[in-house]
Amino acid sequence: MIRARGLAKRYGDRRIFAGLDVDVPDGGFLLVTGPNGSGKTTLLRVLAGLAAPTAGELELPPRQTVGYLGHDPLVYRELTPLENLALFARLYRLPERGERVGMLLERFGLWDVRHERVSTFSRGMQQRLGLCRVLLPEPSHLLLDEPYNALDAQGAALLDDVFVEERTRVVATHDPARVERLATDRLAFA
């Protein structure tokens, strides 16, 4: 469960949001919409525990159960997909690393390029690898900021499949129609 009461965030004199209440029950899907600069990314960073709120009360799940994908896929471009995921699997201390890594690379259409440097990948392929990184430890909570960014139709369909899996989801997107049917709640920034 993710719960916030009276949540506020400021950067110096600039107010990002204030008085925000958020409830995302286990298995819930919160759809966050709004124009650029309205606070969507900042909210997700606060809910992921990557930024501290300026005010309010916040109840978050244990950090190891949260998968966060921001605007950058946060993968090492000088490494291959296989090397990236093997590294993250070791950091997460996953018991059956090889099997999990292989399954995700296959699922997201990256198996055939598993030995190529990520720096040669298109932005969409890097986004797919970022999704693999996020899903690697099988998080129960997903916080995704513009996850469809740069994905082609096949990549977007793969992400759609992730969204129907049973887990708690908070998704900020400029394309709400794509996931609206799954949303159990909606938060619209002005």
Order of alpha helices (4+ residues) and beta strands (2+ residues): beta-beta-beta-alpha-beta-beta-alpha-alpha-alpha-beta-alpha-beta-beta
